[in-house]
Amino acid sequence: MGESDYGCVIDQMRLSDDVPWTLPVLLQVEEGPDAKDGDELLLRSEEGAPAAVIGYEGTFRIDKKEYASKVFGTEDQAHPGVAKVYSSTGLAVSGRLKVVGRQDPGTYAEYTLSPKETRVLFAEKGWQTVVAFQTRNAPHINHEYLQKSALALVDGLFVNPVLGKKKPGDFKDEVIVDAYKALIGQYYPRNSVVMSVLHYEMQYAGPKEAIMHAIMRKNFGCTHIIIGRDHAGVGNYYRPYAAQEIFGEFPDLGIAPMFFREFYYCTKCAGIASEKTCPHGEEDRLNFSGTKLRKMFGEGEVPPKEFMRPEVAQAILAHRQPFVE
């Protein structure tokens, strides 16, 4: 991004041409390149492979405090996104990018599809409506019920787990993939689901990141996206359903959100329920706590079937250390 687009995004949540866009995309460097406008610069991956060419358009500096406050809604460096901003150089190179290489999917080649490939695949399957599910976790029952509730209303489900750098305590990439393979293989009808991984670093920007997640899935060819409780949140920085509320500001997004309340297991209903379907109180609810599940896995315990499918639990426990340290 150049300085004009950057300013529009942090102030108006749109690009300078009014296209919805809520998170800055910056190329920050230690020092400006020895180049003039119009020069082409080669960008390499960490491994040294050619990744992209940028048509250089200059550099600019960001105000880190302003960035944190306007994008994340906090200047607290305990927030992982804020901490990353404050540790950055603040000097950004702008210019048009042309990708010249593709990230090596490694062991995930089977599950790494480009937007062009997913659009062709959805068309081959005859799916006119496709709902996306963004996740950075291994699936528990709440996730399954979110997905199946949405799937009942559309032609297909696109499960798009995030792989890449995460904060300590998040599930490792290989654990997420193995857990979803177990769930989809055992508990979904054939040809109802496509899983493809997304190589992306979470920013934990809550509602603003939820909009970017929708834009990315629109590019993959999805018509809908599931937005649940605390989407893309971290800690207590955002209201539980703030990520649903923000969609009212973007009627021109081009992808429809599906909003769901949090599911839980109700002992009186003897099944999965939500506030919209169950009249019973907290004393009858078993909530799907991620903290509780992590504690169980850390101690080598199998979560109860009300929390997680046993096949999924076994896929997770097959890994000696399932969490990022």
Secondary structure, 3 states (H helix, E strand, C coil): CCHHHHHHHHHHCECCCCCECCCCCCEECCCCCCCCCCCEEEEECCCCCEEEEEEEEEEEECCHHHHHHHHHCCCCCCCHHHHHHHHCCCEEEEEEEEECCCCCCHHHHHHCCCHHHHHHHHHHHCCCCEEEEEECCCCCHHHHHHHHHHHCCCCEEEEEEEECCCCCCCECHHHHHHHHHHHHHHHCCCCCEEECCEECCCCCCCHHHHHHHHHHHHHCCCCEEEECCCCCCCCCCCCCCHHHHHHHHCCCCCCEEEECCCEEEECCCCEEEECCCCCCCHHHEEECCHHHHHHHHHCCCCCCCCCCCHHHHHHHHCCCCCECC
